[in-house]
Amino acid sequence: MDSTTIPFTIQLPDDLPFAFSLQALAERFQTLTDQRKARGLRYPLDVFLVVAVLATLSGASRLESLTDWARLRAAELAPLFGLKRPTMPHQSTWSRVFGTAVAVDALEQVLCQFFREQQHTAEVPARGSGILAVDGTTLRGTIPRGQSRGVHLVAAYLPESGVVLAHVAVDRKEHEIVAVPPVRTHLNLTGMVVVGDAMPAQRARSTHVVETGGAYRWVVTENQPTLRANRDLWFARPRVATGWSDPTTDCTTVQRVALGHGRVAERTITVSRMLHGYVDWPYLDQVFRLERVVTDAGTRMVEVRYGITRLPPEGANAARSMAIARAEWGIENGLHDRRDVSLAEDACQLRRGHGPQVLAALNNAVIGLVLTTGQRNLAAAQRAFTYAVDRILVRSSGSGERVK
């Protein structure tokens, strides 16, 4: 029951504060192979995926609420998709389709291609002009009672546009490094500076990133003791005899202070190129020291991180290095918090097959659809879409029958 055309056009009202087209995304969904047996199929695979996106945009992101959302709007959805019966699938069908009928890798590639096309440019990006953050999170709703482990997903995320380019499941948080090679092979790293706690400094990884057109920015931890010792020695304040001045260095420093919610966050970054050519590390150009001091309700917390990067001073001075650091931290509130809070992902208890990964991929798609329109408040966008969704379905339904 594979479809060959898209029978619908979803028309957004002019008074919505954002605008995008689901048509191209639906066409991408139709390229996926339905892994169910063809006999007895009533609902094509792309119907499940498009309806799930519409429901999630309307605030119905959990499987139960998604099912109810579709069932209550079956009269409008059925003619929109050219279905013969004015019904929508049962919750058990949604669970089975997401868990067994969708190839997760293929879905991830389809979404990656879709968002890449939306951002297409003919110019070759300069090295380090884009930021790719890699980090993982556990879907809490998938943790069985009495256990501590659930589905853990590592995402490759563009914090400046809000788009997830790849998603890989790993056994546990400690194995995030295992997900890095599959994530990397999915992506074109040209112009990207790759950052993230999921990618500790490794020589082979550094070489690959640079030789495929990207740049790295790693935090150095105990996994590289020699590199860490050189780093600590360089940033340690030298002992200066009385009457002598500090030795000359090329260190540059930038400081930023942020106020909000009763908290003061002071961030200071220092970068230097004087270890370039001295430390035996592939393509190393600069080292940095990043200090964050947070004062909240009288409590003071200090965090210091050191790292290395391929980016030269002209591509990443202290101000640009600070911007990259803030973008790296942005994966928490830009992606994980939006999925956990606005999309209630942790409350979803779908555990069948690879259903959790499918729903997570669709949640990523919804975030990308909204943020690429210039909107930054996902919850507000959902409220606006919820207000208009019935008018959208009424205007859009009745556009033709599905061609098989």
N, C-alpha and C positions, 0 to 999 in steps of 0.2 A: 504494500500500500504506500509506495513511495510517491511523493508529489513531484510534479515537474514545473509548477508555476505557483506563485503566491497569489491567492485569490482575494486578498484584502489590502486595504490602505487605511491605516489608522491616522485620522486627521485630528490634530491637537487644536483646541480653541485658541483664538488670537489673544485672549486675556490671560493665558498662562504666562508666568514670569520666565519660562524657559521653553525651548523648543528643540526637538530632535526627532529623527525618523527611525522607527523600528523596522522599516521595510528592508534595509540592507542587512540588518541583524537577522531578520527572519529568513532571508535568502541564504545567509550563511548556515543557519540551523538546518535548512533543507539539504545541505550537503552531507550531513551526518548520517551514518548508517544505523538504522534501527535494528538492534540486536534481538528483538522479539521475532517469533515465528509469524509469518505473514497471515496465516489463517486466523480469521476471527477478529482481526484488529479493527477497532471502531474509531480510535483517535490516533492520527499520525503523530510522530514524535515531535515535529516542530510545533504542533498545537500545545503540547505540554510545556515546552520551553518558552514560547511567546506568552502564553497565559500566565506562567510563573513570573515572568518579568513584569507583566502588567499588574499582577496582584502585589508583587513586592513593591513596585512603585506606589501602590495604593496603601501600603502599610501592612499588608497581609503576608508576612514573610515566613511564618511558621507553617508547617505542613497542614495542621488542622485548620488554621485560618485561611490558608491559601485554597484548600479544598472548598470551604464554605463560600469564600469569595467567588470562586468559579461557578459553584452550584447555584448561587443566588442570581447570577448574571447569565445563566445558560441561554435564556431566550435571546439575548443580544449577541453572545459569543458564538453560538452555533451558526447563524447565518453569516457572521463575519468570517468564519473559517470554512464556509461551504459544507458544513456537516449536515447529514440527512436528518438527524434527530436532535431536538432542542434539549440536549442533556450534556452534562459534564462528568468526567470520571469520578469514581468513588475514591475515598482516601486510600484504601488499600492498593488501588491501581496506581495512584500517584507514587506511593512508596515503592511499588514493584518496578515501575518504569525508571524512576530516578536511581534505584538500587542496582538494576540489572540491564536496562535497555540502552543506556547511554555510555559510550566509551569516554571516560574522563579525559584521557590524553587528547583525543580528537576534539572534544568540546573546548579544552583549553587552547588548542591551536586555532580553532575557529574564532574564538573570542580575541586572541592575540592578533590574528590577521585583520579582524574587523576594526579594532581600535588603531592598529598601525595605519590602515587605510584612511581613517578619519584624520590622522595627524601627518599624512603624506606631504613630503616636501621634496623638491627636486635638488635642493642644495645638500651637499655632504656636510654633516655637522662637524664642528671643530671638536677636537679631543677634549673631553671634560665639560662640554656644553650642556649635557643632560645628566640627570642623576638617577641611578637605579638602586633602590634600597631593597635588600633581601633580609627578611625576618620571618619568624614562625610564631604560630599561636595554636593553642589547643581548643577544640570545640568542646566546651564543658558539657553540653547536652549529650555528648556521645560517651561520656564516662559512665560505665555501668555502676549500679549501686554496690558499695563496698569495695570498689576498686579506685585506683588513682590515675589510670591512663585512659585516654580517649584518642580520637583522631587528631593528629597534630599535622598542621599544614604549613609549609614554607612558601611564602609569596615573593615574587619579584615585582616590585611596585615602583611606579613613576610618581613620586610625591608632588611634583610640580603640576601634573595634570590629573592625578587621582586615578590612574589606570593601572590595573594589574595585568602584567604580560604573561605570567606563568604561575602555576600553583602545583606543588608536589607534596604528597603525603609521605611522612616518615613515621617510624615506630614510636619515637619519643623525642623530646626536645634535645637530648644529648646527641641524637643522630642527625641534627640539622645539616651538618657538614656533608652527609651522604647525599642530600638533595641538591647540593650545589651543581654537580656536573649535569644532571638532567635539566635543571633550570637553565643553565648556561647554554646548552645545545639548542634550546628552543628560541634563543634570542639573537638578534643582531646587536652587538655591543658597540658598533661604530659611534663614536662621539660620547659614549656613556662613561661616567665615573661610577664604579660599582662600590657600594658601601654596605655595611650591615654587620650586626653581631653574629649572624649565622655564617659568616665567612672569615674565620680567623686567618691570620697571615700564613700563607703557604707559598713556597717558591713556584711550584708548577702552576698554581692558579694565577699567580701574578704574571707569569710569562704568557699564559694563554690569553688573559684579558688584554694585555698590551698588544700582543701580536695579532689579535682579531679586531684592532681598531679602538679599543677602549682604554680606560685608565683605572687604576685601583686606588682605594683609600682604606687601608686596614688599621684596625686597632691592634696594637702589639700587646700580647699577654704572656703568660708563663710558657706558652707552647713554643716560643722562640727565645730561649734564655740568652744567647749571644747577642741577638738584635736588641733585646730588652736592656742588656747591660750597657751597650753603646748608647742607647737612647737615654738611659738614666744618667750616665756620665756626662752627656752633652748638656742636658737641661739642669743638672745640679749646679748650684751657685758656687763658683770657684772661691778658694781661699786666697784672699788678697792681703799681702803684707802692708803694714802701715806705711803710708806715703805713696803707695802705688794705686793705680786705677784699675778698674775691671778690664779684662782683655776685650778687644774689639770683636764683635760678632755681627752677623747679618740678620739677627732675629728681629722680626716685626710682630707687633701685638695689636690685637683689636679686642675691645670689650663691649658687650651689650648687656643692658639691664632691662628686664621685663617685669611689669607690675600687673597683677591680676588675681582676683579671688582672695585677697588678703595675703598674697604670697609675693615675695621679691626673689627673682631669679637673676643672678649675676653670672654671665658667662665670659670667660677670657680665653683667647686662643693665641698661641705663639707659634710661629712657623720659622723654619730655618732650612737653608740649602747646604750648609757647610759639611754635612755628612755625605753629600753626593760624591761618588767616586771613592769614598773611604770605606763605607760599609759594603760588604759582599752580599748584595741582594739584587735580584733581577729588576732592572729599570727603576731603581729607587732614585727619586729626585729630591724630595723634601721630607722632613720629619716635623711633627707638630706635638704640642702639649695643650690639652684642652681642660680647663678647670671650670667646674660649675658649682656655685655656692647658692643654696636655696634657703631662705629664711621664711619660716611659716609658723605663726603663733608662738614666736619666741624660740623656736627650735631651729638650729642652724645645721645644715647638712652640706658636706663638702665632698665632691667627686672629682677625681683627676684621672684623665685618660691620655695615653700617649699613642702615637701612630705614625705610619709612613704612607707616602703617596707617590704615584708616578707623575702627578701634575707638577709642572715647573712653576716658578713664581709668576710668570706672565699669564698662566692659565689658572692659577689658584693662589692669589696673594692672601693675606690674612683675612680680609673682608670676605672674599669668595670662599675660603676655607670655613669661615664661620657660617656662611649661608648653606654650605654643604652639610655641615654638622646639624644645623637646625632642620634641614630637609630629612636627614636620616632619623632624627627623633620624631619627625612628623608622621612616620609610618604608624606610630601608636595611636594618635588621635585622628589621623587622616584615613586610616584603613581599619585597624583593629577595633577602635572605639566605635566607629560608625557601624561596623558589622555587629558588635556586641550590644550597642545601645539602640541606635535607630532601627536596625534590622532584626534585633532580638535573636541573633544567631545562637547564642549560648543557651537560650530557652528551648530551642528546637531539639527534640529527642529522636530524630530520624537516625537510625543506626544500620538500616538494611543495606548490605552491599556497599557500593561506593556512593550511596545517596548523600551522605554528608558533604563529600567533595563536590557533587553536582550542585547542591544548593549553595555552597560557598562560592562556586564559580559564577552562579547566577547573581548572587549578592554583589560580587565584584563587578559584574557587568552593569548592574543598576547604579552602583556608585560611580562607575566610569561614565555612564550615559548622562547622569545629572551634572557631574563636575566638569565634563568637557563642554557644557553649555555656558560655563562661567559661574554657575551657582556653587556656593560653598556650604550652604546650610542644607544638608540632606533631609533633615526632619521637616523643615519648612517646605521643601520641594515635594515631599510626600503628601503633606497636608493639602497643598495646592492641587496636586494630581488627584487625590482622593475626592476633592470637591468637584473636579471636572470630569471624572472618569465615566460617569453615566452618560453625560452629554457626548463624550468621545465615542462611546460604544454605539449610541443611537445614531450618530452622524456617520459612523464608519461601517455599520453592518449592512448586509444586503448588497455587497459589492460583487457577488458572482459565485459560481459553484467551483469547487476544486476540480482541477484537471488531473486525471490519473493516467 
